[in-house]
Amino acid sequence: MQIFVDADACPVVGIIETIAEKYNIPTTLLCDTNHILYSNYSKVIVVGAGADAVDYKLISICHKGDIVVSQDYGVAAMALGKGAYAIHQSGKWYTNNNIDQMLMERHLNKKARRSSHKNHIKGPKKRTEEDDVRFAQSFEKMLMMVQEKFQKNTKTMETGEMQL
C-alpha cells in the first residue's frame, strides 16, 4: 500500500505526510513543473506542465489497494477503477456509490458555465482549521481501514486460506 497525492495546489500535503510518516506508509507527491515541491518524507515526481499530465502519471503508477488524494473527480474515478481508494482534500471519500453522481454534477456545472456568462459559480470557500481537522480525521480513518484490509489479505495469503 502506498499513498499518491495529486499535489498541484493541494492544501493538505503537510497533513498527509504527518499521518503517513506516523504509520510508515510510502508516499509520493506528484506535481507539474509549475508547482515544484520538496519533501523530507515523500518521494516527489515532477512531470511536464501539459494538461492532465500529473493525473495520467498518477493513474499509471497507482495500484489496487493504494490511496489516492485528489480534488479531481476524473482522477478519483480512474483510481477507483483500478481498485485504489480515493479521498478529496475536504475529507470526502470517493466511492463506487457516489462517483457517478459527482461526475454528472461536474459535467452539469461545466455545461452551465459555458452556456451563459451570467452563471458565475463561486469557487471554494477559504480553507479553515476545521477543514484541516476534518480531512486529517477522515484520511487517517481511511488509511487505517486500508491497512487493516491489507494485513488481513496478507495473513490470508500466508495461511493459504481462500477468501471469497
C-alpha positions in Angstrom: 0.0 0.0 0.0 1.2 3.5 -0.9 -0.2 7.0 -0.9 -0.2 9.0 -4.1 -1.1 12.7 -3.9 -2.1 14.9 -6.8 -0.1 17.7 -5.2 -0.6 20.6 -7.6 -2.2 23.3 -5.3 -3.1 20.6 -2.7 -3.6 22.3 0.7 -3.3 19.1 2.8 0.2 17.8 1.8 1.6 18.5 5.2 -1.3 16.7 6.9 -0.9 13.7 4.6 2.8 13.5 5.2 2.4 13.7 9.0 -0.1 10.9 9.1 1.8 8.8 6.5 5.0 9.1 8.5 3.2 8.1 11.7 2.2 4.8 10.1 5.3 4.5 8.0 3.4 4.4 4.7 5.4 5.3 1.5 4.0 8.5 -0.1 4.5 10.0 -3.5 3.7 13.6 -4.3 3.1 14.3 -8.0 3.2 17.9 -9.4 4.0 19.6 -12.7 6.8 22.0 -13.4 4.7 24.9 -12.3 4.4 23.6 -8.7 7.8 22.2 -7.7 7.7 20.6 -4.3 10.3 19.4 -1.9 9.8 16.9 0.9 11.8 15.3 3.7 9.5 12.3 3.8 7.8 11.8 0.5 9.1 10.9 -3.0 8.4 13.8 -5.3 7.7 13.2 -9.0 7.7 16.3 -11.3 6.0 15.9 -14.7 5.7 18.2 -17.7 3.2 21.1 -17.5 0.8 19.6 -20.0 -2.9 19.4 -19.4 -3.7 16.5 -17.1 -0.1 15.3 -17.2 0.0 14.8 -13.4 -3.3 13.0 -13.5 -2.2 10.4 -16.1 1.1 9.8 -14.4 -0.6 9.3 -11.0 -3.0 6.8 -12.5 -0.2 4.9 -14.4 1.7 4.2 -11.1 -1.1 3.6 -8.6 -2.3 0.1 -7.9 -5.1 -1.8 -6.2 -5.1 -1.1 -2.5 -3.3 2.3 -2.8 -4.7 5.6 -1.6 -5.1 8.5 -4.0 -5.6 12.0 -2.7 -7.0 14.3 -5.4 -9.6 17.0 -5.8 -10.2 15.9 -9.4 -13.2 13.6 -9.8 -11.9 12.1 -13.0 -8.7 11.0 -11.3 -10.7 9.6 -8.4 -12.9 7.6 -10.9 -9.9 6.2 -12.6 -8.3 5.3 -9.3 -11.4 3.5 -8.1 -11.5 1.7 -11.5 -8.0 0.3 -10.6 -9.1 -0.8 -7.2 -7.4 2.0 -5.3 -9.1 4.1 -2.7 -9.6 7.8 -3.3 -10.2 10.8 -1.0 -10.8 14.5 -1.7 -8.9 17.2 0.1 -12.1 18.0 2.0 -12.0 14.5 3.5 -14.9 13.2 1.4 -14.3 9.6 0.3 -14.9 8.9 -3.3 -16.6 5.5 -3.7 -18.2 3.4 -6.4 -21.5 4.5 -4.9 -21.0 8.3 -5.3 -18.5 8.9 -8.1 -21.1 8.7 -11.0 -23.2 11.4 -9.4 -20.2 13.6 -8.7 -19.0 13.3 -12.3 -22.5 14.2 -13.5 -22.7 17.3 -11.3 -19.2 18.3 -12.5 -20.5 17.9 -16.1 -23.7 19.9 -15.5 -21.8 22.7 -13.7 -19.3 22.9 -16.6 -22.2 23.0 -19.1 -23.9 25.8 -17.1 -20.7 27.8 -17.1 -20.3 27.5 -20.9 -24.0 28.3 -21.7 -24.1 31.8 -20.2 -21.8 34.5 -18.9 -24.4 35.2 -16.2 -23.7 32.0 -14.4 -20.9 32.8 -12.1 -20.3 29.8 -9.9 -18.3 30.7 -7.0 -15.1 28.9 -6.2 -14.5 27.0 -3.0 -14.6 28.8 0.4 -11.4 29.8 2.1 -9.9 26.8 3.9 -10.3 26.7 7.7 -8.6 24.9 10.5 -11.8 22.9 10.9 -11.4 21.7 7.3 -7.9 20.5 8.1 -9.1 18.7 11.2 -11.9 17.1 9.2 -9.5 16.0 6.4 -7.0 14.6 8.9 -9.6 12.5 10.7 -11.1 11.2 7.5 -7.7 10.4 5.9 -6.5 8.6 9.0 -9.7 6.6 9.2 -9.3 5.6 5.5 -5.6 4.8 6.0 -6.3 2.5 9.0 -9.2 0.8 7.1 -7.0 0.1 4.1 -4.1 -1.0 6.2 -6.4 -3.4 8.1 -7.6 -4.9 4.8 -4.0 -5.2 3.5 -2.9 -7.0 6.7 -5.9 -9.3 6.6 -5.2 -10.2 2.9 -1.5 -10.8 3.7 -2.4 -13.1 6.6 -4.9 -15.0 4.4 -2.3 -15.5 1.7 0.3 -16.7 4.2 -2.0 -19.3 5.7 -3.3 -20.4 2.3 -6.9 -19.8 3.3 -9.2 -18.9 0.4 -11.1 -15.7 0.6 -14.4 -15.4 -1.1 
